[in-house]
Amino acid sequence: MGSVLIGLTGGIGTGKSRVADLLTELGAAVECSDLIVRELQAPGAPALEAIRAEFGTEYITAGGELDRPKLGALVFGDAEARGRLNALMHPLVTDELRRRAERQQDAGVPVVVVDIPLLLEGRRSGTGAGAVLPFDEIVVVYASETQQIERVMARDGLDADAARARVAAQMSIEDKRAFPGVIVVDNTGDWSVTEKQVRELHARWVAEAGAR
């Protein structure tokens, strides 16, 4: 049996994480770039020191941890700062994602999913894991921009302006849905409809892995 490598993405508040959780339940190996970022930015990890050097000690707490809310407020409101942070993190995250995906494939896992929020941004710019990893297919989890804003407000306790800024910091979900070659999972309605789409995709991927 072979293995298929799937890229999973979507905008903030589209339900991508819930889709990733379902794929895990179905038996896929899901590697999440956001979790890897947190590991790389932990106290003592090299990325944290790089962030300190680039942005200043004011973004490090008294306890020596990254002040995520403060850095998040900066990069979501400042495209230049966001670019500087991405330039620091993309190579580290890409290398780690590649290692983990290859380990899963070498272990014979049929479906390996790499969850990357900015996957299509990376493919468009030619940077990061989105541009480097050899995906068999890319899945975009879709919800409308209005739904994105409402879900981010509810999830993170943000006001409408702050939620809108976070949504606007990413490629628009309409552009992601229209990106050439992607598969769209529509998460605008009842979860049962979304779940059916994901189960059908996973079954097809397992069959394709078995044929390799």
C-alpha positions in Angstrom: 0.0 0.0 0.0 1.2 3.5 -0.8 0.4 6.8 0.7 -1.3 10.0 -0.4 -0.2 13.5 0.8 -3.1 16.0 1.2 -2.8 19.7 1.9 -5.6 21.1 4.0 -6.3 24.8 4.2 -9.0 27.4 4.5 -9.5 30.8 6.1 -9.7 31.6 9.7 -13.1 30.7 11.1 -14.0 28.4 8.2 -14.0 25.2 10.3 -10.7 23.8 9.0 -9.7 22.5 12.4 -12.9 20.6 12.8 -12.3 19.0 9.4 -8.8 18.1 10.5 -10.2 16.5 13.7 -12.6 14.4 11.7 -9.9 13.2 9.4 -7.9 12.1 12.4 -10.9 10.2 13.7 -11.1 8.5 10.3 -7.5 7.3 10.5 -5.6 9.9 8.6 -2.3 11.2 10.1 -2.7 14.9 10.4 0.3 17.2 10.9 -0.7 20.7 12.0 1.6 23.6 11.1 0.1 25.8 13.9 1.1 23.2 16.5 4.6 23.0 15.1 4.8 26.8 15.2 4.0 26.8 18.9 6.7 24.1 19.5 9.3 26.1 17.6 8.3 29.3 19.5 8.5 27.6 23.0 11.0 28.9 25.6 14.4 27.7 24.6 13.5 27.0 21.0 15.4 28.8 18.3 12.4 30.6 16.8 11.7 32.4 20.0 15.2 33.9 20.1 14.9 34.9 16.4 11.6 36.7 17.2 13.2 38.4 20.2 16.0 39.7 18.0 13.7 40.8 15.2 10.9 42.4 17.1 12.3 43.2 20.5 12.0 42.0 24.1 8.6 43.7 24.5 7.1 40.7 22.7 8.5 38.2 25.3 6.7 37.9 28.6 8.4 38.2 32.0 8.3 34.4 32.2 10.3 34.1 29.0 7.4 33.0 26.7 6.2 34.6 23.5 3.5 37.2 24.1 1.2 35.8 21.4 -1.7 38.3 21.8 0.7 41.2 21.5 2.6 39.8 18.5 -0.7 38.8 16.9 -2.1 42.3 17.3 1.1 43.6 15.5 1.2 41.2 12.6 -2.5 41.1 11.9 -2.5 44.9 11.6 0.8 45.4 9.8 1.6 43.6 6.6 5.3 44.4 6.7 5.7 43.0 10.2 3.7 39.9 9.1 6.1 39.4 6.3 9.1 39.6 8.6 7.6 37.0 10.9 6.8 34.7 8.0 10.3 35.0 6.7 11.5 33.8 10.1 9.1 31.0 10.6 8.5 29.5 7.1 11.8 27.7 6.6 11.7 26.2 10.1 8.1 25.1 9.8 8.6 23.7 6.3 11.5 21.6 7.3 9.7 20.1 10.3 6.5 19.4 8.3 8.5 17.7 5.6 10.2 15.5 8.2 6.9 14.5 9.9 5.0 13.9 6.7 7.9 11.7 5.3 8.0 9.7 8.6 4.2 9.0 8.4 4.6 7.9 4.8 7.6 5.7 5.6 5.5 4.1 8.3 2.9 3.1 5.7 0.1 5.5 6.7 -2.4 5.6 3.8 -3.5 9.2 4.2 -1.2 11.9 5.4 -2.8 15.4 5.8 -0.8 18.5 6.3 -2.8 21.3 7.8 -1.5 24.7 6.7 -3.6 27.8 7.1 -1.5 29.8 4.7 -0.9 27.0 2.2 -2.3 28.8 -0.8 -0.6 32.1 0.1 2.6 30.1 0.1 1.9 28.6 -3.3 1.1 32.0 -4.7 4.3 33.6 -3.4 6.5 30.5 -3.9 7.5 30.3 -0.2 6.9 28.0 2.7 5.5 24.5 3.0 2.6 25.3 0.7 5.0 25.8 -2.2 7.4 23.0 -1.4 5.6 19.9 -0.3 4.5 17.5 -3.1 0.8 17.4 -2.4 -1.4 14.9 -4.3 -4.4 17.1 -3.6 -5.2 20.3 -1.8 -8.5 20.8 0.1 -10.0 24.2 0.9 -12.6 24.3 3.7 -15.0 27.0 2.7 -17.3 29.3 4.7 -18.5 32.8 3.7 -16.6 35.8 4.9 -19.6 36.8 7.0 -19.5 33.4 8.7 -15.8 33.7 9.2 -16.1 37.0 11.1 -19.0 35.7 13.2 -17.2 32.5 14.1 -13.9 34.3 15.0 -15.9 36.8 17.2 -17.6 33.9 19.0 -14.4 31.8 19.3 -11.9 34.4 20.3 -14.1 37.0 22.1 -13.1 39.7 19.6 -15.2 42.6 18.4 -16.3 42.9 14.8 -13.4 45.1 13.7 -10.7 42.9 15.3 -12.3 39.8 13.8 -12.6 41.5 10.4 -8.9 42.5 10.5 -7.8 38.9 11.1 -9.9 37.6 8.3 -8.6 40.4 6.0 -5.0 39.5 6.9 -5.3 36.2 4.9 -6.1 35.6 1.2 -9.8 36.0 0.7 -11.8 32.8 1.1 -13.3 33.4 -2.3 -9.9 33.5 -3.9 -9.0 30.3 -2.1 -12.1 28.6 -3.3 -11.3 29.7 -6.9 -7.6 28.7 -6.7 -6.8 26.4 -9.6 -6.9 22.7 -8.9 -8.2 22.7 -5.3 -11.0 20.6 -3.9 -13.6 22.6 -1.9 -15.3 21.3 1.2 -18.3 23.5 1.7 -18.8 24.2 5.4 -21.5 26.9 5.1 -24.4 24.7 6.3 -25.1 21.9 8.7 -22.1 20.0 9.9 -23.6 16.7 8.8 -23.3 17.9 5.2 -19.7 18.8 5.7 -19.0 15.5 7.4 -20.4 13.6 4.4 -18.1 15.4 2.0 -15.0 14.7 4.2 -15.9 11.0 4.6 -16.2 10.6 0.9 -12.9 12.3 0.2 -11.1 10.1 2.9 -12.6 6.9 1.4 -11.3 7.9 -2.0 -7.9 8.7 -0.7 -7.6 5.4 1.1 -8.6 3.6 -2.2 -6.0 5.6 -4.1 -3.3 4.8 -1.6 -4.2 1.1 -1.8 -3.8 1.1 -5.5 -0.2 2.5 -5.3 
